Amino acid sequence: MSETNQQSPVSAGLAVVRRRIAAAAEAAGRDPEAVALIAVSKQQAADRVVAALEAGHRLYGENRVQEAAAKWPALRDRFPDVRVHLVGALQTNKARDAVTLFDAIHSVDRDRLARALADAMDREGRRPDCFVQVNIGEEPQKSGVAPADTDALVRACRETYGLPVAGLMAIPPADRDAAPYFALLAEIAARNGLAGLSMGMSGDYETAIRFGSTHVRVGTAIFGARPGGH
Ligand SMILES: *Cc1c(COP(=O)(O)O)cnc(C)c1O
């Protein structure tokens, strides 16, 4: 049975991405172990996600609270050591659900949300890692705090709300070279004393690793295309 699993497309996709992560890290003089692979399982068919779990992968990303709530509690029963990160936008009124469901939240991008998360963490007695999401290309349609306002939001998260801030997250503009945006995010993280950098997706994770990514969020390169195409 395990041999069949070894040959599943998802298992093969995971192996390729892991190999490329290791090669990119080594080329950058970094320890491959310092780059966490978040397998972004949003919208993927259940059998693909189970294939990744059976292949031994334990770190996943979802972009919607409701989808994750429908999917992960049952899978956590079968795979108790799994960790799930929220990589998508979070509404303030879902902060409590997010705190109970996720092991990290990559989309803290405003004061009101930081306050709601702090309240939810106090009530639930759970403290998922937080990443402050930066709108690194200053695109009007994207969420994230403006680069110029990031230091102030990081300070508020830490000092006013006492959130466990692990790092910064960004999605660079789709149609441009991602490298300068990754470099800028790394610079903002460094001046705030933040070690975590959630950056890099299927199309650019090797570039992100070159600029110090600690968390790559890879979906289609592992699982194949999403049914909705998003
Ligand atoms: C969907 C998504 C990803 C994964 O994208 P792929 O191109 O499939 O690797 C990564 N990060 C976020 C925030 C996403 O919404």
PDBQT file of the ligand as one rigid body, heavy atoms in Angstrom, charges set to zero:
ROOT
HETATM    1  C1  LIG A 301      -3.483  29.889  -2.918  1.00  0.00    +0.000 C 
HETATM    2  C2  LIG A 301      -2.405  30.522  -2.140  1.00  0.00    +0.000 A 
HETATM    3  C3  LIG A 301      -1.086  30.032  -2.194  1.00  0.00    +0.000 A 
HETATM    4  C4  LIG A 301      -0.660  28.865  -3.062  1.00  0.00    +0.000 C 
HETATM    5  O1  LIG A 301      -0.656  29.254  -4.394  1.00  0.00    +0.000 OA
HETATM    6  P1  LIG A 301      -0.037  28.287  -5.549  1.00  0.00    +0.000 P 
HETATM    7  O2  LIG A 301       0.221  29.207  -6.669  1.00  0.00    +0.000 OA
HETATM    8  O3  LIG A 301      -1.059  27.266  -5.815  1.00  0.00    +0.000 OA
HETATM    9  O4  LIG A 301       1.212  27.712  -4.987  1.00  0.00    +0.000 OA
HETATM   10  C5  LIG A 301      -0.129  30.652  -1.406  1.00  0.00    +0.000 A 
HETATM   11  N1  LIG A 301      -0.433  31.703  -0.621  1.00  0.00    +0.000 NA
HETATM   12  C6  LIG A 301      -1.682  32.187  -0.531  1.00  0.00    +0.000 A 
HETATM   13  C7  LIG A 301      -1.946  33.346   0.353  1.00  0.00    +0.000 C 
HETATM   14  C8  LIG A 301      -2.707  31.632  -1.294  1.00  0.00    +0.000 A 
HETATM   15  O5  LIG A 301      -3.942  32.148  -1.210  1.00  0.00    +0.000 OA
ENDROOT
TORSDOF 0
